[in-house]
């Protein structure tokens, strides 16, 4: 389910079946890093959108948590922890943060939920079929991770 009124209405009526939150994380950079920042955002957006379609009825895809790359990571971490606390209060049992930003890998243990870091794959010069194929192979790997986490906490 996406963060749109129709899906949220469904979520509110079927909370007992939807137990997982996905929060994409990406930074915004300017100058020389702007293109890389946009490429990572595109990759994570496509990936999390595909995950949402695979698990419709089980997950809620939140809007991306976006921050400025030049912010202190600790400040950003504190803000993101507030998101996590509020999501847990909404009774979602599983929280997955997904990013291509390597800086988050060192913060993985500070989350109660799961942080998934994936290196960004540049998609800009690919046709749509190539993009779908790449994203599909990444999602297949993530499906195993998700199902493992779900079974772990049953």
C-alpha positions as CSV (number, residue, x, y, z in Angstrom):
1,X,0.0,0.0,0.0
2,X,1.2,3.5,-0.9
3,X,1.0,6.7,1.0
4,X,-2.1,7.8,-0.8
5,X,-5.6,8.4,0.6
6,X,-7.2,5.4,-1.0
7,X,-4.6,3.0,0.3
8,X,-4.5,4.6,3.7
9,X,-8.2,4.1,4.0
10,X,-7.7,0.4,3.2
11,X,-4.9,0.3,5.7
12,X,-7.0,1.7,8.5
13,X,-9.7,-0.9,7.8
14,X,-7.3,-3.8,7.6
15,X,-4.5,-3.0,10.1
16,X,-4.3,-6.5,11.5
17,X,-3.0,-7.8,8.1
18,X,-0.6,-5.0,7.3
19,X,2.4,-5.3,9.6
20,X,5.3,-3.9,7.7
21,X,6.5,-0.4,7.0
22,X,9.1,0.4,4.3
23,X,10.8,3.8,4.5
24,X,13.1,4.8,1.6
25,X,15.9,7.0,2.7
26,X,17.8,9.3,0.3
27,X,19.9,12.4,0.4
28,X,19.8,15.5,-1.7
29,X,23.1,16.9,-2.8
30,X,24.0,19.9,-4.9
31,X,27.0,20.7,-7.1
32,X,29.2,17.8,-8.2
33,X,27.2,15.1,-6.2
34,X,23.8,16.2,-7.5
35,X,23.6,13.6,-10.4
36,X,24.7,10.8,-8.1
37,X,22.1,11.8,-5.5
38,X,19.4,11.8,-8.2
39,X,20.5,8.4,-9.5
40,X,20.3,6.9,-6.0
41,X,16.9,8.4,-5.4
42,X,15.7,6.9,-8.7
43,X,17.0,3.5,-7.9
44,X,15.5,3.4,-4.4
45,X,12.2,4.8,-5.7
46,X,11.9,2.1,-8.3
47,X,13.0,-0.6,-5.9
48,X,10.6,0.3,-3.1
49,X,7.7,0.8,-5.6
50,X,8.3,-2.7,-6.9
51,X,8.5,-4.1,-3.4
52,X,5.2,-2.4,-2.6
53,X,3.5,-4.1,-5.6
54,X,4.9,-7.5,-4.6
55,X,3.6,-7.2,-1.1
56,X,0.4,-5.3,-1.5
57,X,-1.8,-6.1,1.5
58,X,1.2,-6.7,3.8
59,X,3.3,-3.6,3.7
60,X,2.8,0.2,3.8
61,X,5.3,2.2,1.7
62,X,5.9,5.5,3.5
63,X,7.0,8.6,1.7
64,X,10.8,8.8,1.4
65,X,12.8,10.3,4.3
66,X,14.8,12.9,2.5
67,X,17.6,15.0,4.0
68,X,20.5,17.2,2.8
69,X,23.7,15.2,2.3
70,X,25.7,17.9,4.1
71,X,23.7,17.6,7.3
72,X,25.3,15.9,10.3
73,X,24.3,12.2,10.1
74,X,23.6,12.2,13.9
75,X,21.0,15.0,13.5
76,X,19.4,13.2,10.6
77,X,19.5,9.9,12.6
78,X,17.7,11.6,15.6
79,X,14.9,12.8,13.2
80,X,14.6,9.4,11.6
81,X,14.4,7.7,15.0
82,X,11.4,9.8,15.7
83,X,9.8,8.4,12.6
84,X,10.6,4.9,13.8
85,X,9.1,5.6,17.3
86,X,5.8,6.9,15.7
87,X,5.6,4.1,13.3
88,X,6.0,1.5,16.1
89,X,3.1,3.3,17.9
90,X,0.9,2.6,14.9
91,X,1.3,-1.1,15.6
92,X,3.4,-2.0,12.5
93,X,5.6,-4.8,13.7
94,X,8.3,-4.7,11.1
95,X,10.1,-1.6,9.9
96,X,12.5,-1.6,6.9
97,X,14.6,1.4,6.0
98,X,16.0,1.1,2.5
99,X,18.9,3.3,1.2
100,X,21.8,3.5,-1.2
101,X,23.7,5.9,1.1
102,X,26.7,4.1,2.5
103,X,26.8,6.4,5.5
104,X,23.8,4.6,7.0
105,X,25.5,1.3,7.1
106,X,27.5,2.3,10.2
107,X,24.2,3.3,11.9
108,X,22.4,0.0,11.3
109,X,22.5,-1.1,14.9
110,X,20.9,2.1,16.2
111,X,17.6,1.2,14.5
112,X,15.0,-1.1,16.1
113,X,13.9,-2.0,12.6
114,X,16.1,-3.3,9.8
115,X,18.3,-1.1,7.7
116,X,18.9,-2.4,4.2
117,X,21.7,-0.8,2.3
118,X,22.0,-1.6,-1.4
119,X,24.6,-0.1,-3.7
120,X,22.8,2.1,-6.3
121,X,22.7,0.7,-9.8
122,X,22.8,3.5,-12.4
123,X,19.7,3.2,-14.5
124,X,19.8,6.3,-16.6
125,X,21.1,4.7,-19.8
126,X,18.9,1.6,-19.6
127,X,15.7,1.0,-21.5
128,X,12.6,0.1,-19.5
129,X,13.1,-3.6,-19.9
130,X,16.6,-3.5,-18.6
131,X,15.5,-1.4,-15.6
132,X,12.7,-3.9,-14.8
133,X,15.1,-6.8,-15.1
134,X,17.6,-5.2,-12.7
135,X,15.0,-4.1,-10.2
136,X,13.3,-7.5,-10.4
137,X,16.5,-9.3,-9.5
138,X,17.2,-7.0,-6.6
139,X,13.6,-7.5,-5.3
140,X,13.9,-11.3,-5.4
141,X,16.9,-11.0,-3.1
142,X,14.9,-8.7,-0.8
143,X,11.9,-11.0,-0.7
144,X,14.1,-13.6,1.0
145,X,15.2,-11.1,3.6
146,X,11.7,-9.9,4.3
147,X,10.3,-13.4,4.7
148,X,13.1,-14.4,6.9
149,X,12.5,-11.3,9.2
150,X,8.8,-12.1,9.2
151,X,9.3,-15.7,10.3
152,X,11.8,-14.7,12.9
153,X,9.3,-12.6,14.7
154,X,6.3,-14.9,14.5
